[in-house]
Each structure stands twice: as structure tokens, then as C-alpha cells.
Amino acid sequence: MLDALAIIAIVERGKADHIVNKAKEAGALGATIFHGRGTGEKEAQKLLHIRVESSKETIVILAKTDDYKAIFNEMVAAGNLKAPGTGIIFTVKVSDLVGLHQRDDHVFDP
């Protein structure tokens, strides 16, 4: 997994398991889910006139750059992330990845 992206989605609490299951069906090998609380709820309500739940789940999935698009698209569909107030999703390029068996031969050079 030399070229990797982190797919990061922040969704309403209770939605992450369903989204992760769909991501796995699309090829994700696993995911990490963090529980948290958003801080922009009141500002979003004033600006967008929508109710935003402050309890959140953050999903992080590592994927090969060549394989991420199907996973990303399935997560968008499963979480209905194009609808206002349902969450956000984005990717971040991953570098210096250590700890996955796919990268055992990688030498970290700080």
C-alpha cells in the first residue's frame, strides 16, 4: 500500500456502523470510528437554518489510491452525505505509514 489515502467522514451519531458496512462491501478492509462532539452547531443553525446534531462519529478508512473511489462513493450514498446537515466526507493523502502488514518493508526515515 505505497500510495494511500485516508477517507474521513464525520456523520451523525449512530450512522457510522451502517456506512462502514457499506464501505466494506465496496472494498474497504476495515475502519476506525471515533465518537465526538461538534462545536459549530449553533453557528450552523444560524447560518444554514438547519438543525445539526452535536454528537458525531468520525470514520477513518485507509485505502489504496487506485481503489478509494468506489469506497468513497459508497460511503456518500450510504450516509446520504450530499443532503444538508448529514455530514461531511473528504480524503487526505497518507505518507510515512507504519504499522500495517502491507508496509512491513517500509523504512521510516525521519
Secondary structure as the mmCIF struct_conf table of DSSP 4:
data_model
#
loop_
_struct_conf.conf_type_id
_struct_conf.id
_struct_conf.beg_label_comp_id
_struct_conf.beg_label_asym_id
_struct_conf.beg_label_seq_id
_struct_conf.end_label_comp_id
_struct_conf.end_label_asym_id
_struct_conf.end_label_seq_id
BEND BEND1 ASP A 3 ASP A 3
STRN STRN1 ALA A 4 GLU A 12
TURN_TY1_P TURN_TY1_P1 ARG A 13 GLY A 14
HELX_RH_AL_P HELX_RH_AL_P1 ALA A 16 GLU A 25
TURN_TY1_P TURN_TY1_P2 ALA A 26 GLY A 27
STRN STRN2 THR A 32 ARG A 37
BEND BEND2 THR A 39 THR A 39
HELX_RH_AL_P HELX_RH_AL_P2 GLU A 41 LEU A 48
BEND BEND3 SER A 54 SER A 54
STRN STRN3 SER A 55 LYS A 64
TURN_TY1_P TURN_TY1_P3 THR A 65 ASP A 67
HELX_RH_AL_P HELX_RH_AL_P3 TYR A 68 GLY A 79
TURN_TY1_P TURN_TY1_P4 ASN A 80 LYS A 82
BEND BEND4 ALA A 83 ALA A 83
TURN_TY1_P TURN_TY1_P5 PRO A 84 GLY A 85
BEND BEND5 THR A 86 THR A 86
STRN STRN4 GLY A 87 VAL A 94
BEND BEND6 ASP A 96 ASP A 96
BEND BEND7 GLY A 99 LEU A 100
HELX_RH_3T_P HELX_RH_3T_P1 HIS A 101 ARG A 103
TURN_TY1_P TURN_TY1_P6 ASP A 104 ASP A 105
#
